[in-house]
């Protein structure tokens, strides 16, 4: 059974940092790409960052470049998202998702249709001003 468990959300003040973790199981981690996404109330789901475990490629959305850092731990089958300088507009539910058996370019792994990914439950991030 494919499972993705996101954790690490919480409440912080503007300018603060959080690190989210996505623990995975039930599929070949080395053959996957793992992405982070978010959805704020009343807004569309937003793509943030993706790590391809097939070639080590990383893809960031322009909106988070320089503030968010994605990393992967193959031994723990975990992908983390370090988020710095958080702002109130970063408030959302954050999700991790896996593109299983990923065969594309690592630097493009964020661009696929949402239905191409297997999704975990979300974790709430709230940033106050």
C-alpha positions in Angstrom: 0.0 0.0 0.0 1.4 3.4 -1.0 1.6 5.7 2.0 2.9 9.2 2.4 2.9 10.8 5.8 3.5 14.5 6.0 4.4 16.1 9.3 6.1 19.2 10.8 3.4 21.8 10.3 2.5 24.3 12.9 2.1 28.0 13.7 4.9 30.5 13.4 5.3 34.2 13.2 6.3 36.0 10.0 10.0 35.6 9.3 10.1 32.2 11.0 11.0 28.8 9.7 9.5 25.3 9.6 10.7 22.0 8.2 8.1 19.6 6.8 8.8 15.9 6.4 7.3 13.3 4.2 7.8 9.7 5.2 7.0 7.2 2.4 6.4 3.5 2.1 4.8 1.0 -0.2 6.7 1.9 -3.4 10.2 2.1 -4.9 11.6 5.3 -3.4 14.6 5.3 -5.7 12.3 5.2 -8.7 10.1 8.1 -7.6 9.8 11.8 -7.6 8.4 13.4 -4.5 6.8 16.8 -4.6 5.4 19.3 -2.1 2.3 21.3 -2.8 0.0 23.5 -0.8 -3.6 24.7 -0.9 -4.9 27.8 0.9 -8.7 28.2 1.6 -10.5 29.3 -1.5 -7.4 29.0 -3.7 -6.1 26.4 -6.2 -3.5 23.9 -5.3 0.0 25.3 -5.8 3.1 23.5 -6.8 6.1 24.2 -4.6 9.1 21.9 -5.0 10.0 18.4 -6.2 12.9 16.1 -5.8 13.6 13.3 -8.3 15.1 10.3 -6.6 15.9 8.9 -10.0 18.6 11.4 -10.9 18.7 13.9 -7.9 17.1 16.6 -10.0 15.3 19.4 -8.1 12.5 21.6 -9.3 11.3 24.7 -7.5 8.4 27.0 -8.3 9.5 30.6 -8.8 7.3 31.6 -5.8 9.5 29.7 -3.3 13.0 29.8 -4.9 15.5 31.1 -2.4 13.2 30.5 0.6 12.3 26.8 0.5 14.8 24.0 0.2 13.9 20.4 -0.6 16.1 17.4 0.3 15.8 13.6 0.2 17.1 10.9 2.6 17.1 7.6 0.7 17.9 5.6 3.8 14.8 6.9 5.6 12.7 7.2 2.5 11.9 10.7 3.5 11.7 14.0 1.6 11.9 17.2 3.6 11.0 20.8 2.9 12.9 23.5 4.8 10.9 26.7 4.7 12.5 30.0 5.7 11.3 33.5 6.0 7.7 32.4 6.1 5.0 35.0 5.4 1.3 35.1 6.1 0.6 34.3 2.5 2.4 31.0 3.1 -0.5 29.9 5.3 -2.0 26.7 3.8 -2.4 23.0 4.1 0.8 21.5 2.8 0.8 18.1 1.0 3.5 15.7 -0.2 2.9 13.5 -3.2 4.8 10.8 -5.1 5.2 10.3 -8.8 5.8 6.6 -8.7 8.0 5.0 -11.4 9.1 8.5 -12.5 10.8 8.5 -15.9 11.1 12.1 -16.7 13.7 14.8 -16.2 14.4 15.5 -12.6 14.3 19.2 -13.1 10.7 19.0 -14.5 9.2 16.7 -11.9 6.8 19.4 -10.6 4.9 19.9 -13.8 2.8 16.9 -14.2 -1.0 16.6 -13.9 -2.0 16.3 -10.2 -3.6 12.9 -11.1 -0.1 11.6 -11.9 0.9 11.7 -8.2 -0.1 9.6 -5.2 -1.1 11.9 -2.4 -0.7 11.9 1.4 -2.7 13.7 4.0 -1.8 17.4 4.5 -0.2 19.3 7.4 -1.4 22.7 8.3 1.0 25.7 8.3 -0.2 28.9 9.8 2.0 32.1 9.6 0.9 35.1 11.6 2.0 38.7 11.1 
